[in-house]
Amino acid sequence: MAVTLTAQERRLRELARKHGTPLMLISRSVLRDQLQRFRDALPRVEPFFAIKANAHPEIIKAMVAGRASFDVASVAEMNLVLAAGAKPAQVIFANTVKPEASIALAAKKGVTLMTFDSEYELAKIAEHAPGARVLVRIKVPNVGSIVELSLKFGVDPADATSLMIKAYKLGLQPAGVSFHVGSQCLRVENYIEALEMAAIIARDARLKQLPFEIVDIGGGFPIRHFDHEEDPFGRLASVLKSELDRLFDPAIRIIAEPGRFIVGPAATLLMRVIGKAIRENKLWYYLDDGLYGSLSGQVFDHCKYEFKYLRGGHTQLSTLAGPTCDSFDIIARGEDAPELQLGDVVYVENIGAYSLASATTFNGMPTAKVVMTP
Ligand SMILES: *Cc1c(COP(=O)(O)O)cnc(C)c1O
């Protein structure tokens, strides 16, 4: 059945025709707006964009242009941001477990701010990056966050100060603490509890004459994935802003590592129906991207997406599947979809984070082509 498309929908159809599918459109203005929104809402917090969310060169370029700093987890990520023009002082090596060669290379390139969460890592850093500034990552509640990041990382907050003293004795600069409340964190209490722990450690470190200067509040800043949801960031950020002022004197530098928040809303994925079947009385649609590709966030990032169609009419519960030969590659069951035809476009908005970043070419299926839009 015909439906009147909005100007935006007509534009999407046109771009799919022009560039082919699967296609990921990334908007430069949305990238800029998200960075600005972050800064406006949290004026005290310096954003270090976590490039693991999406390391596309154009995104890095846009962040360099916006004078953002960067969170990197590997030498390859470090090289990407330095090559794009980031200064070494704008980079944090925020993987708490790093190969010795990577630590040495970071030091050589002048990237001297890094995180750790064990004595063993401190010894490695002291040997390969003497004098480096280190942040102790503490374990904090990840209650309700969609992606749990405290299972694998973080020291007991009660041990933080003694580890900072150890760092000092090894000739390092114990610069402060870091934490991550879990990705897509919808519970502001996670941040508040973590900040309260950080404030206690800051006070303790100062009592012990340690040069405490930085609190790294990590990532986790949430975005909206479904049109019916309220945008969760604003309310969270306003509580966070006042808690930061309550707990830390202005001399303490606050940094953050937003990933999803910066790139998530900037991208739209366009796919096409390449096959159709009726199985057990249900309509199945096979798309040209799936769980091994740009929708890999459904697996690794535990993300759910809103699928949209450029067609109206009566809807029925249908199944969406990806293009590979693996039965695991089923994108959605029980999707309320209009009846689609071969070649129809199916699209997903807010899919810039943890999508292309974990996409493979399994079965020879190409990853989505990226096209930057204004
Ligand atoms: C993944 C990660 C981030 C980014 O997290 P988001 O939830 O995407 O903001 C930041 N810091 C560290 C250490 C991470 O592992």
The ligand as an SDF file (V2000), in Angstrom:
LIG
                    3D

 15 15  0  0  0  0  0  0  0  0999 V2000
   33.9270    1.4260   26.3760 C   0  0  0  0  0  0  0  0  0  0  0  0
   34.6020    2.3940   27.2420 C   0  0  0  0  0  0  0  0  0  0  0  0
   34.2190    3.7420   27.1990 C   0  0  0  0  0  0  0  0  0  0  0  0
   33.0620    4.2540   26.3690 C   0  0  0  0  0  0  0  0  0  0  0  0
   31.8620    3.8770   26.9550 O   0  0  0  0  0  0  0  0  0  0  0  0
   30.4370    4.4330   26.4430 P   0  0  0  0  0  0  0  0  0  0  0  0
   29.4770    3.7020   27.2890 O   0  0  0  0  0  0  0  0  0  0  0  0
   30.3360    4.1220   24.9980 O   0  0  0  0  0  0  0  0  0  0  0  0
   30.4130    5.8820   26.6950 O   0  0  0  0  0  0  0  0  0  0  0  0
   34.9300    4.6340   27.9790 C   0  0  0  0  0  0  0  0  0  0  0  0
   35.9360    4.2200   28.7680 N   0  0  0  0  0  0  0  0  0  0  0  0
   36.3380    2.9290   28.8420 C   0  0  0  0  0  0  0  0  0  0  0  0
   37.4800    2.5650   29.7060 C   0  0  0  0  0  0  0  0  0  0  0  0
   35.6680    1.9800   28.0910 C   0  0  0  0  0  0  0  0  0  0  0  0
   36.0350    0.6850   28.1820 O   0  0  0  0  0  0  0  0  0  0  0  0
  1  2  1  0
  2  3  1  0
  2 14  2  0
  3  4  1  0
  3 10  2  0
  4  5  1  0
  5  6  1  0
  6  7  2  0
  6  8  1  0
  6  9  1  0
 10 11  1  0
 11 12  2  0
 12 13  1  0
 12 14  1  0
 14 15  1  0
M  END
$$$$
